[in-house]
Amino acid sequence: MDDLDRILISDELLGVRANFVAAVMQAVESAAAEPPPLPFPWRAFGAGVLACLGWSASGVWLLDILAASTADVIATLAAVGAPLEYAAAAVFGTLAILALQRTRRDLQVW
Amino acid sequence: MSGAELGDEDAADVRRVLDGDVAAFGGIVRRWHVRLLDLAWRFCRDRSMAEDMAQEAFVRAFRALESFRGDAAFSTWLTAVALNSYRNALRNRPPPLIDLEGIRLGSPEAGPLMKLIAGERAEAVRHMVATLPDLYRDPIVLYYFKEMNLAEAAEILHVPEGTLKARLHRGKEFLKRRLAAAGILHGGTHGQ
């Protein structure tokens, strides 16, 4: 045992305040009188987790359906695209001819 | 009073407290308050703070009493609870101040007051321990608090004895370097 050992082992607090035990017991009784801490709401937490999982699953499912239906719509439009263009051109052409005829008639009236 | 009798009294009081008799905790406080105060004092070197820390440790022990299963001695369990409580209390506080005035080695005025100076120097050494990093402070404080009982100190710190031994050795070397740097003790303390 060296000097350092002797110094460190001989350390002690001299005397204890007379009412220390009473003060501690008062603090302990206050702690005992406190309402117990609220337990963790495991049921609500579990329900929340399940709801989140449900929402996530339904979201994935809806995205799949939407992606599939969007792809179908695009494919259908792509398939009928050319005839539609011809039809649209024919409609516009007819309308243009009708408009010209009306304009000529109006000019003749004047 | 033997350790076994103390243990029996503690076990009986624990059972009574767990059965709802809060006043039975008074027996535990009366038996252990000096030890817990002494330990708190070694950590903070401030009487008032030591009392606050020891009081808080008892309250924590009361709240955690259900977790005492009797695997270890009650004193070991209580000291471990107190140690955790003290660590928390000291976490955000500055380390205690050390007054080095007149206690440095070789002070010219030290001659006639050698005994007093030696006492003050010893106190400065203890203060220096309280300022060490937790990794070294806790093993040193606990080892000497437990009258150099390595096994019990290791059990309280939840570390193997070999680890505690290594930390003690490194901690003491660290402490000696600091003390030498502060001029409190010579570089090597053997044979002083």
Contacts between the chains, C-beta under 8 A, distances in Angstrom:
chain1	res1	chain2	res2	distance
A	2	B	189	5.2
A	2	B	190	5.1
A	2	B	191	7.6
A	2	B	192	7.7
A	3	B	185	7.3
A	3	B	189	4.9
A	3	B	190	7.8
A	3	B	192	4.7
A	4	B	125	6.9
A	4	B	172	6.5
A	4	B	175	7.2
A	4	B	176	7.0
A	4	B	185	7.5
A	4	B	189	4.8
A	5	B	144	7.6
A	5	B	148	7.5
A	7	B	122	4.5
A	7	B	125	5.0
A	7	B	126	6.8
A	8	B	125	7.3
A	8	B	126	6.9
A	8	B	129	6.7
A	8	B	140	6.9
A	8	B	144	4.2
A	9	B	144	4.9
A	9	B	147	6.6
A	9	B	148	6.7
A	10	B	122	7.5
A	11	B	41	7.9
A	11	B	42	5.9
A	11	B	126	5.2
A	11	B	144	7.0
A	12	B	38	5.8
A	12	B	41	7.8
A	13	B	37	5.7
A	13	B	38	5.0
A	13	B	41	3.8
A	13	B	47	7.0
A	13	B	50	6.5
A	16	B	33	6.7
A	16	B	34	6.1
A	16	B	37	6.0
A	17	B	51	6.4
A	20	B	33	6.2
A	20	B	37	7.4
A	20	B	51	6.2
A	20	B	54	8.0
A	20	B	55	7.9
A	21	B	26	7.2
A	21	B	29	5.4
A	21	B	30	5.8
A	21	B	33	5.8
A	23	B	51	7.9
A	23	B	55	6.4
A	24	B	29	5.0
A	24	B	33	6.6
A	24	B	54	7.5
A	24	B	55	5.0
A	24	B	58	4.9
A	24	B	59	7.8
A	25	B	23	7.8
A	25	B	25	7.1
A	25	B	26	5.3
A	25	B	29	6.1
A	27	B	55	5.4
A	27	B	56	7.9
A	27	B	58	7.2
A	27	B	59	5.3
A	28	B	22	6.7
A	28	B	25	5.4
A	28	B	29	7.4
A	28	B	58	6.3
A	28	B	59	5.9
A	28	B	62	4.9
A	29	B	22	5.8
A	31	B	59	5.0
A	31	B	62	5.9
A	31	B	63	6.2
A	32	B	22	4.5
A	32	B	62	7.2
